[in-house]
């Protein structure tokens, strides 16, 4: 039941581009995207990006009652820790995204709903290629909001950009930030 609602939520957030099978990437483009995304990307460790992430957290909690802000800041900092690397692999119509120290995000690449289990918490999600990007939508329990990860790779395949959007009715504004990763040697 929760997966059904996650899919409905993903559809409402990303609209027909994510929901419609007719909008799936053509097979040739799918293979090209798999080739472009396949492999490991390491975080550039940019002080500017870290500062922009911190500023985004402050904007998202700015309108909260001052007593609540430190707790909200701590939760958001924890929820938006910057992974040192991402590894993407593809097999038989499925995509696997690995982050060190966390369970893999593994599902069909057509947007079929799946469930991510981490720290005894089950989070429904979908992942799919949309307009040349790999989009993951995680829907949090108890209507606590969602996290959308939008991965894109530069045309030369060397740079991965991750745009994160964390939304919740508890926040003043959505938390949006971007991170840049460099392809590890092949």
TACOR-V155092 format. One record per helix or strand of 3 or more residues. SS is the DSSP state (helix for helix, strand for strand). FROM is the first residue (numbers start at 1). LEN is the number of residues. If there is no record, write none. Layout:
ss: <SS,SS>
from: <FROM,FROM>
len: <LEN,LEN>
This chain:
ss: <helix,helix,helix,helix,strand,helix,helix,strand,strand,strand,strand,strand,strand,helix,strand,strand,strand>
from: <2,16,21,27,39,47,66,85,94,105,114,121,133,141,146,159,175>
len: <13,4,3,11,5,15,14,7,5,4,5,10,7,3,8,9,9>
